[in-house]
Amino acid sequence: MRINGVIQRKFALMDEYLVQLNQRLQGVSRERFVEDWGLRAMTERALQVCLEIVIDVAERLLALKGAGPAASGAECINKLAALGVIKTPEPYTEMIRFRNLLVHQYEIVDPFILYNIATARLADFRRFRDEIDAALQSFEEGGQRTPSQ
């Protein structure tokens, strides 16, 4: 099976960031996290990169499906759900809202929410990857061409 190389490279990077987050936050208490500026900054950046990958992949899949561009990241996710690429837009639209907070309202990111996402919600990223991988496989098996770039 030929796999879309751009999407797979993005997912490889996302997986690397998720592994690093898991390793670096293992055993870190919420209190220590809140007090440690470096841990918070690293976590914000890692999550932002992962969230940008979710949006990039969603936009690429819309293009592959001929579904046209979307006006926002949340709209991309909703279109993927409407096309049956993902089962439901939640929790991915929540992820996009959090990305918008990180990027546009960075001065008010609640460290407790950040800690919760980094320690309890990383599986959402893996679920997105798995759903997209399944959709790509189905797309290719349906006889449609998936570009390798």
Buried (B, 14 or more C-beta within 10 A) or exposed (E): EEBBEBBBEBBEBBBEBBEEBEEBBEEBEEEEBBEBEEBBEBBBEBBBBBBBBBBBBBBBBBEBBEBEEBEEBBBBBBBBBEBEBBEEBEBBBBBBEBBBBBEEEEEEBEBEEBBEBBBEBBEBBEBBBEBBBEBBEEBBEEEEEBEEE
